[in-house]
């Protein structure tokens, strides 16, 4: 397996980051006209997540040219779904893939090489005509938000130079974005402003890469317990988000919610004899609200076809 090793770039001043971010956001806002949003579902390439049932929930797969967030508690399957996506991206377009490599940036725990190998064996059994899929997943560890921000220009250089050597990279996974902001910030005015600046700097840089190279950018986010009497809602789930019997909300707050194009909630319910998991679309410019059950097996993450179960 190739290890994605890159030097950190520290020569961009903070005011330069703000100027770059502003330009990116202005360009993005100019392009987000109502007619463009209506056409997004039909124009954008999509990458299968390796399961037709879950692809149905996502309108055909994870869309390129945008940022998709999978949010859920620990154990909901976020990382495994992203690993499966990195493998599925290597499929040809006739099978729902992008014929592409992936960059997988992990921020919290050691990269799950053993699980990737396990999934890759099942993947190769289903697609024996493809080479070793682990050779098309480039891995990089990042430990701070500043490190991720400074890494984005280097990723751009890597994308430009990798086209002639490997399959082009079309997937970037960041698992997880919340871990980068967990301990370095306090609830002071200056820290909140700095955090928001990093939100928009990181998301703006990722969005620029997604648009320039036709990437599907996927980030995972964690949840925290919902505390408060008010009903703050972002997206389609009017009754709030619930997982493991408690009400939760995505980490990083409303500021980060505006940095992603689509948010998909992965929940689990351990009440009763059967552990149930659900994938729900919270918001997306090209998708209605929908909800599908799924299961995590040794071979991967798979949706439950309720129609077949009833039959």
The 8 nearest C-alpha neighbors of each residue, nearest first, counted from 0:
[[1, 134, 133, 2, 136, 135, 137, 138],
 [2, 0, 137, 134, 3, 136, 138, 135],
 [1, 3, 138, 137, 4, 0, 139, 136],
 [2, 4, 137, 138, 139, 1, 5, 102],
 [5, 3, 2, 139, 6, 138, 137, 140],
 [4, 6, 7, 3, 153, 150, 139, 154],
 [7, 5, 8, 4, 153, 150, 9, 149],
 [6, 8, 150, 149, 9, 5, 146, 153],
 [7, 9, 149, 10, 6, 150, 153, 11],
 [10, 8, 11, 7, 149, 12, 146, 150],
 [9, 11, 8, 12, 149, 7, 13, 15],
 [12, 10, 9, 15, 13, 16, 8, 149],
 [13, 11, 15, 14, 10, 16, 9, 17],
 [12, 14, 16, 15, 11, 17, 18, 10],
 [15, 13, 17, 16, 12, 18, 11, 19],
 [16, 14, 18, 12, 13, 17, 19, 11],
 [15, 17, 13, 19, 14, 18, 20, 12],
 [16, 18, 20, 14, 15, 19, 21, 13],
 [19, 17, 21, 15, 20, 16, 22, 14],
 [20, 18, 16, 22, 21, 17, 15, 23],
 [19, 21, 17, 23, 200, 18, 22, 203],
 [22, 20, 18, 24, 23, 19, 17, 25],
 [23, 21, 25, 19, 20, 24, 26, 18],
 [22, 24, 20, 26, 21, 25, 203, 27],
 [23, 25, 27, 21, 26, 22, 28, 20],
 [26, 24, 28, 22, 27, 23, 21, 29],
 [27, 25, 29, 23, 24, 28, 22, 30],
 [26, 28, 24, 30, 25, 29, 23, 31],
 [29, 27, 25, 31, 30, 26, 24, 32],
 [30, 28, 26, 27, 31, 25, 32, 24],
 [29, 31, 27, 28, 32, 26, 35, 25],
 [32, 30, 28, 29, 35, 27, 33, 36],
 [31, 33, 35, 34, 30, 36, 29, 28],
 [34, 32, 36, 35, 37, 31, 38, 30],
 [33, 35, 37, 36, 32, 38, 31, 39],
 [36, 34, 38, 32, 33, 37, 39, 31],
 [35, 37, 39, 33, 38, 34, 284, 32],
 [36, 38, 34, 35, 39, 33, 40, 285],
 [37, 39, 35, 36, 41, 40, 42, 34],
 [40, 38, 36, 42, 41, 37, 43, 35],
 [39, 41, 285, 38, 42, 43, 37, 58],
 [40, 42, 39, 38, 43, 44, 37, 285],
 [43, 41, 39, 40, 38, 44, 35, 45],
 [44, 42, 39, 41, 63, 40, 62, 45],
 [45, 43, 63, 62, 42, 46, 64, 41],
 [44, 46, 62, 60, 61, 63, 43, 59],
 [47, 45, 60, 96, 61, 95, 88, 97],
 [46, 48, 60, 95, 49, 96, 54, 87],
 [49, 47, 84, 50, 60, 87, 83, 54],
 [48, 50, 47, 87, 83, 84, 51, 54],
 [49, 51, 53, 52, 301, 48, 54, 302],
 [52, 50, 54, 53, 55, 49, 47, 302],
 [51, 53, 302, 55, 54, 50, 304, 56],
 [54, 52, 56, 55, 302, 50, 51, 57],
 [55, 53, 60, 59, 51, 57, 56, 52],
 [54, 56, 58, 52, 53, 57, 59, 51],
 [55, 57, 53, 54, 58, 289, 291, 52],
 [58, 56, 54, 60, 55, 59, 53, 61],
 [57, 59, 55, 56, 60, 54, 286, 40],
 [60, 58, 54, 55, 57, 45, 47, 61],
 [59, 61, 47, 54, 46, 45, 57, 58],
 [60, 62, 46, 45, 57, 47, 63, 215],
 [63, 61, 45, 44, 215, 43, 60, 46],
 [62, 64, 215, 214, 65, 44, 45, 213],
 [65, 63, 209, 210, 213, 214, 215, 62],
 [66, 64, 63, 209, 215, 260, 206, 216],
 [67, 65, 216, 259, 260, 217, 215, 261],
 [68, 66, 261, 217, 260, 262, 259, 216],
 [67, 69, 262, 218, 219, 217, 263, 261],
 [70, 68, 219, 263, 264, 262, 220, 218],
 [71, 69, 220, 264, 221, 219, 265, 68],
 [72, 70, 265, 221, 222, 264, 266, 75],
 [71, 73, 222, 221, 75, 74, 266, 70],
 [72, 74, 75, 71, 221, 76, 77, 222],
 [73, 75, 76, 72, 77, 71, 267, 78],
 [74, 76, 73, 72, 77, 265, 71, 266],
 [75, 77, 79, 74, 78, 80, 295, 265],
 [78, 76, 80, 79, 75, 81, 69, 219],
 [79, 77, 81, 80, 76, 82, 174, 219],
 [78, 80, 82, 76, 81, 77, 83, 300],
 [79, 81, 83, 77, 78, 82, 76, 84],
 [80, 82, 84, 78, 83, 79, 85, 77],
 [83, 81, 79, 85, 84, 80, 78, 115],
 [82, 84, 80, 86, 81, 85, 87, 79],
 [83, 85, 48, 81, 87, 86, 82, 88],
 [86, 84, 82, 88, 83, 101, 87, 81],
 [85, 87, 83, 84, 88, 89, 132, 82],
 [86, 88, 84, 89, 90, 49, 85, 96],
 [89, 87, 96, 97, 86, 85, 90, 99],
 [88, 90, 98, 99, 87, 86, 96, 97],
 [89, 91, 96, 98, 88, 87, 94, 97],
 [92, 90, 98, 96, 93, 94, 97, 89],
 [91, 93, 96, 95, 94, 97, 90, 98],
 [92, 94, 91, 95, 96, 90, 97, 98],
 [95, 93, 92, 91, 96, 90, 47, 97],
 [94, 96, 92, 47, 93, 46, 91, 90],
 [97, 95, 90, 88, 92, 91, 46, 94],
 [96, 98, 99, 88, 92, 91, 89, 90],
 [99, 97, 89, 91, 90, 96, 88, 92],
 [98, 100, 89, 97, 166, 167, 168, 88],
 [99, 101, 168, 135, 166, 167, 136, 89],
 [102, 100, 170, 136, 168, 85, 171, 137],
 [101, 103, 137, 171, 136, 138, 172, 170],
 [102, 104, 172, 138, 171, 137, 173, 101],
 [105, 103, 173, 139, 140, 172, 138, 174],
 [106, 104, 174, 140, 173, 107, 141, 103],
 [107, 105, 141, 142, 140, 175, 174, 178],
 [106, 108, 178, 105, 109, 175, 142, 174],
 [107, 109, 110, 106, 105, 111, 140, 174],
 [110, 108, 111, 107, 105, 140, 106, 112],
 [109, 111, 112, 108, 105, 138, 140, 107],
 [112, 110, 114, 113, 109, 115, 108, 116],
 [113, 111, 115, 114, 110, 116, 109, 117],
 [114, 112, 116, 115, 111, 117, 110, 118],
 [113, 115, 117, 116, 111, 112, 118, 79],
 [116, 114, 112, 118, 117, 113, 119, 111],
 [117, 115, 119, 113, 114, 118, 112, 120],
 [116, 118, 114, 115, 120, 119, 113, 121],
 [117, 119, 115, 121, 120, 116, 298, 122],
 [118, 120, 122, 116, 121, 117, 115, 123],
 [121, 119, 123, 122, 117, 118, 124, 116],
 [120, 122, 124, 118, 119, 123, 298, 125],
 [121, 123, 119, 125, 120, 124, 126, 118],
 [124, 122, 126, 127, 120, 125, 121, 119],
 [123, 125, 121, 122, 126, 127, 120, 119],
 [126, 124, 123, 122, 127, 121, 120, 128],
 [125, 127, 123, 128, 124, 129, 122, 90],
 [128, 126, 123, 129, 124, 125, 130, 122],
 [127, 129, 126, 130, 123, 125, 124, 131],
 [128, 130, 127, 126, 131, 123, 132, 90],
 [131, 129, 132, 128, 127, 123, 134, 133],
 [130, 132, 133, 134, 129, 123, 119, 135],
 [133, 131, 134, 135, 130, 86, 119, 136],
 [134, 132, 135, 136, 0, 131, 119, 116],
 [133, 135, 0, 132, 136, 131, 1, 137],
 [136, 134, 100, 133, 132, 101, 137, 1],
 [135, 137, 101, 133, 134, 102, 100, 138],
 [138, 136, 102, 3, 2, 1, 103, 101],
 [139, 137, 3, 103, 2, 104, 102, 136],
 [138, 140, 104, 3, 103, 4, 105, 141],
 [139, 141, 105, 104, 106, 142, 138, 110],
 [142, 140, 106, 143, 105, 147, 146, 139],
 [141, 143, 106, 179, 140, 146, 144, 107],
 [144, 142, 179, 146, 145, 141, 147, 180],
 [143, 145, 147, 179, 146, 148, 180, 197],
 [146, 144, 148, 147, 143, 149, 197, 150],
 [145, 147, 143, 149, 144, 148, 150, 141],
 [146, 148, 150, 144, 145, 149, 141, 143],
 [147, 149, 145, 201, 150, 146, 151, 144],
 [150, 148, 146, 8, 147, 151, 145, 7],
 [149, 151, 147, 153, 148, 152, 7, 146],
 [150, 152, 154, 153, 149, 148, 155, 204],
 [153, 151, 155, 154, 150, 156, 149, 8],
 [154, 152, 156, 150, 155, 151, 157, 5],
 [155, 153, 157, 151, 156, 152, 158, 150],
 [154, 156, 152, 158, 153, 157, 159, 151],
 [157, 155, 153, 159, 154, 158, 160, 152],
 [156, 158, 154, 160, 155, 159, 161, 153],
 [159, 157, 155, 161, 156, 160, 154, 168],
 [158, 160, 156, 157, 161, 162, 155, 154],
 [159, 161, 157, 158, 162, 156, 163, 164],
 [162, 160, 164, 158, 163, 159, 157, 165],
 [163, 161, 167, 160, 164, 165, 159, 166],
 [162, 164, 161, 165, 160, 166, 167, 159],
 [165, 163, 161, 162, 166, 160, 167, 159],
 [166, 164, 161, 162, 167, 163, 100, 135],
 [165, 167, 99, 100, 162, 168, 98, 164],
 [168, 166, 162, 99, 100, 165, 169, 161],
 [167, 169, 100, 101, 99, 170, 166, 158],
 [168, 170, 214, 99, 101, 215, 100, 167],
 [171, 169, 101, 215, 214, 216, 168, 102],
 [172, 170, 102, 216, 101, 103, 217, 215],
 [171, 173, 103, 217, 218, 104, 216, 102],
 [174, 172, 218, 104, 175, 105, 103, 176],
 [175, 173, 105, 219, 218, 106, 176, 104],
 [174, 176, 219, 173, 177, 220, 178, 106],
 [175, 177, 178, 179, 220, 174, 219, 173],
 [178, 176, 179, 220, 175, 180, 221, 181],
 [177, 179, 181, 180, 176, 175, 107, 106],
 [180, 178, 143, 144, 177, 176, 181, 142],
 [181, 179, 178, 177, 182, 183, 184, 144],
 [180, 182, 178, 179, 183, 177, 184, 251],
 [183, 181, 184, 180, 179, 185, 178, 143],
 [182, 184, 180, 181, 185, 179, 143, 190],
 [185, 183, 190, 182, 180, 186, 181, 194],
 [184, 186, 187, 190, 183, 191, 182, 188],
 [187, 185, 191, 190, 188, 184, 189, 192],
 [188, 186, 190, 189, 185, 191, 184, 192],
 [187, 189, 191, 190, 192, 186, 193, 185],
 [188, 190, 192, 191, 187, 193, 186, 194],
 [191, 189, 193, 187, 192, 188, 184, 185],
 [190, 192, 194, 188, 193, 189, 187, 195],
 [193, 191, 195, 189, 194, 190, 196, 188],
 [194, 192, 190, 196, 191, 195, 189, 197],
 [193, 195, 191, 197, 196, 192, 190, 198],
 [196, 194, 198, 192, 197, 193, 191, 199],
 [197, 195, 193, 194, 199, 198, 200, 192],
 [196, 198, 200, 194, 195, 199, 201, 193],
 [199, 197, 195, 196, 201, 200, 202, 194],
 [198, 200, 202, 196, 197, 201, 203, 195],
 [199, 201, 197, 203, 20, 198, 202, 196],
 [202, 200, 204, 148, 198, 203, 199, 197],
 [201, 203, 205, 199, 204, 200, 258, 206],
 [204, 202, 206, 200, 205, 201, 199, 20],
 [203, 205, 207, 201, 206, 202, 200, 208],
 [206, 204, 202, 208, 207, 203, 209, 201],
 [205, 207, 209, 203, 208, 204, 202, 210],
 [206, 208, 204, 210, 205, 209, 211, 203],
 [209, 207, 205, 211, 206, 210, 212, 204],
 [210, 208, 214, 64, 206, 213, 207, 212],
 [209, 211, 64, 213, 207, 208, 212, 206],
 [212, 210, 208, 209, 213, 207, 214, 64],
 [211, 213, 214, 209, 210, 208, 169, 64],
 [214, 212, 64, 209, 210, 63, 211, 169],
 [215, 213, 209, 169, 63, 64, 212, 170],
 [214, 216, 63, 170, 64, 62, 65, 169],
 [217, 215, 66, 171, 170, 214, 172, 67],
 [218, 216, 172, 67, 68, 66, 171, 173],
 [219, 217, 173, 68, 172, 174, 175, 69],
 [220, 218, 175, 69, 174, 68, 70, 176],
 [221, 219, 70, 177, 175, 176, 69, 218],
 [220, 222, 71, 250, 70, 72, 249, 177],
 [223, 221, 249, 250, 248, 72, 71, 247],
 [222, 224, 247, 248, 250, 249, 225, 221],
 [225, 223, 247, 246, 226, 248, 222, 245],
 [224, 226, 247, 248, 246, 223, 227, 245],
 [227, 225, 224, 228, 247, 246, 229, 223],
 [228, 226, 229, 225, 230, 231, 224, 246],
 [227, 229, 230, 226, 231, 225, 246, 232],
 [230, 228, 227, 231, 226, 232, 225, 239],
 [229, 231, 232, 228, 227, 239, 238, 237],
 [232, 230, 229, 233, 239, 227, 228, 237],
 [231, 233, 230, 234, 237, 239, 236, 235],
 [234, 232, 231, 235, 282, 281, 236, 256],
 [233, 235, 282, 281, 236, 232, 237, 283],
 [234, 236, 281, 237, 282, 288, 233, 280],
 [235, 237, 238, 239, 234, 281, 240, 232],
 [236, 238, 239, 235, 232, 234, 233, 240],
 [239, 237, 236, 240, 232, 241, 230, 235],
 [240, 238, 236, 237, 241, 246, 232, 247],
 [239, 241, 247, 246, 248, 242, 236, 238],
 [242, 240, 246, 245, 247, 244, 239, 243],
 [241, 243, 266, 267, 244, 245, 268, 246],
 [244, 242, 268, 267, 245, 269, 241, 266],
 [243, 245, 242, 241, 268, 246, 270, 269],
 [246, 244, 241, 242, 243, 247, 224, 225],
 [245, 247, 241, 225, 240, 224, 242, 239],
 [248, 246, 224, 225, 223, 240, 241, 222],
 [247, 249, 222, 225, 223, 224, 240, 250],
 [250, 248, 222, 221, 223, 70, 251, 252],
 [249, 251, 222, 221, 252, 223, 248, 177],
 [252, 250, 255, 249, 177, 253, 254, 256],
 [253, 251, 254, 250, 255, 256, 249, 248],
 [252, 254, 256, 255, 257, 251, 233, 249],
 [255, 253, 256, 252, 257, 195, 258, 251],
 [254, 256, 258, 257, 253, 251, 252, 198],
 [257, 255, 253, 258, 254, 259, 252, 251],
 [256, 258, 255, 254, 259, 253, 260, 199],
 [259, 257, 255, 256, 202, 199, 260, 198],
 [260, 258, 66, 261, 257, 256, 67, 68],
 [259, 261, 66, 67, 283, 65, 258, 262],
 [262, 260, 283, 67, 282, 259, 68, 66],
 [261, 263, 68, 282, 281, 67, 69, 280],
 [262, 264, 280, 69, 281, 279, 68, 70],
 [263, 265, 70, 279, 278, 71, 69, 280],
 [266, 264, 278, 71, 277, 75, 70, 279],
 [267, 265, 242, 277, 276, 71, 75, 264],
 [266, 268, 276, 242, 243, 275, 75, 277],
 [269, 267, 243, 275, 270, 274, 242, 276],
 [268, 270, 274, 243, 271, 275, 267, 273],
 [271, 269, 268, 272, 274, 273, 243, 244],
 [270, 272, 273, 269, 274, 268, 275, 243],
 [271, 273, 274, 270, 269, 275, 268, 276],
 [274, 272, 271, 275, 269, 270, 268, 276],
 [273, 275, 269, 268, 276, 272, 270, 267],
 [276, 274, 268, 267, 273, 269, 277, 292],
 [275, 277, 267, 266, 293, 292, 268, 294],
 [276, 278, 292, 266, 291, 265, 293, 267],
 [277, 279, 265, 291, 290, 264, 292, 266],
 [280, 278, 290, 264, 263, 289, 281, 277],
 [279, 281, 263, 288, 282, 289, 264, 262],
 [282, 280, 234, 235, 262, 263, 236, 279],
 [283, 281, 234, 262, 261, 280, 235, 284],
 [282, 284, 261, 286, 285, 260, 262, 281],
 [285, 283, 286, 36, 282, 261, 260, 39],
 [284, 286, 40, 283, 39, 37, 36, 287],
 [287, 285, 283, 284, 288, 58, 57, 282],
 [288, 286, 289, 285, 280, 283, 282, 235],
 [287, 289, 280, 235, 286, 281, 290, 279],
 [288, 290, 280, 279, 287, 56, 291, 278],
 [289, 291, 279, 278, 277, 280, 56, 292],
 [292, 290, 278, 277, 293, 279, 56, 302],
 [291, 293, 277, 303, 276, 302, 278, 290],
 [292, 294, 302, 303, 301, 276, 277, 291],
 [293, 295, 301, 300, 302, 296, 276, 303],
 [296, 294, 300, 299, 301, 293, 297, 76],
 [297, 295, 299, 298, 300, 294, 301, 293],
 [296, 298, 299, 295, 118, 117, 300, 121],
 [297, 299, 296, 121, 118, 300, 117, 122],
 [300, 298, 296, 297, 295, 118, 301, 83],
 [301, 299, 295, 294, 296, 80, 293, 302],
 [302, 300, 293, 294, 50, 299, 295, 303],
 [301, 303, 293, 52, 53, 292, 294, 304],
 [302, 304, 293, 292, 305, 301, 52, 294],
 [303, 305, 306, 307, 302, 308, 52, 292],
 [304, 306, 308, 307, 303, 309, 292, 291],
 [307, 305, 309, 308, 304, 310, 303, 52],
 [306, 308, 310, 309, 305, 304, 303, 52],
 [307, 309, 305, 310, 306, 304, 303, 302],
 [310, 308, 306, 307, 305, 304, 303, 292],
 [309, 307, 308, 306, 305, 304, 303, 52]]
